[in-house]
Amino acid sequence: MFLVNTDYITGKEFEMLGLVKGSTIQSKNIGRDITQSFKTIVGGELKSYTEMMNEARALATSRMVQEAEALGADAVINIRYASAAVMQGAAEIMAYGTAVKFK
């Protein structure tokens, strides 16, 4: 499965199958949330939240790919990511793009 953020794949002709997406809402446990709140006092990277967002993007991408595979797609083009805070310590990540089939 090809995954690209462009609207083309060099050397490939394809037909569009439709929009595909994947999403997840992730949060960290209360203990990590408290320790990360102390980190905001001194500054620096909130590694626990960075890990959470990386995991969420990977899961959202995987779900998008599963949806594309169900359509018989060979690739997903124009991939984009969006995120939104759902509540303190929890975020929704959405991956979306256009599923295509090679000619």
Secondary structure in CASP SS format (residue, H / E / C, confidence):
PFRMAT SS
TARGET T0000
AUTHOR 0000-0000-0000
METHOD secondary structure of the structure
MODEL  1
M C 1.00
F E 1.00
L E 1.00
V C 1.00
N C 1.00
T C 1.00
D C 1.00
Y C 1.00
I C 1.00
T C 1.00
G C 1.00
K C 1.00
E C 1.00
F E 1.00
E E 1.00
M E 1.00
L E 1.00
G E 1.00
L E 1.00
V E 1.00
K E 1.00
G E 1.00
S E 1.00
T E 1.00
I E 1.00
Q E 1.00
S E 1.00
K C 1.00
N C 1.00
I H 1.00
G H 1.00
R H 1.00
D H 1.00
I H 1.00
T H 1.00
Q H 1.00
S H 1.00
F H 1.00
K H 1.00
T H 1.00
I H 1.00
V H 1.00
G C 1.00
G C 1.00
E C 1.00
L C 1.00
K H 1.00
S H 1.00
Y H 1.00
T H 1.00
E H 1.00
M H 1.00
M H 1.00
N H 1.00
E H 1.00
A H 1.00
R H 1.00
A H 1.00
L H 1.00
A H 1.00
T H 1.00
S H 1.00
R H 1.00
M H 1.00
V H 1.00
Q H 1.00
E H 1.00
A H 1.00
E H 1.00
A H 1.00
L C 1.00
G C 1.00
A C 1.00
D C 1.00
A E 1.00
V E 1.00
I E 1.00
N E 1.00
I E 1.00
R E 1.00
Y E 1.00
A E 1.00
S E 1.00
A E 1.00
A E 1.00
V E 1.00
M E 1.00
Q C 1.00
G C 1.00
A E 1.00
A E 1.00
E E 1.00
I E 1.00
M E 1.00
A E 1.00
Y E 1.00
G E 1.00
T E 1.00
A E 1.00
V E 1.00
K E 1.00
F E 1.00
K C 1.00
END
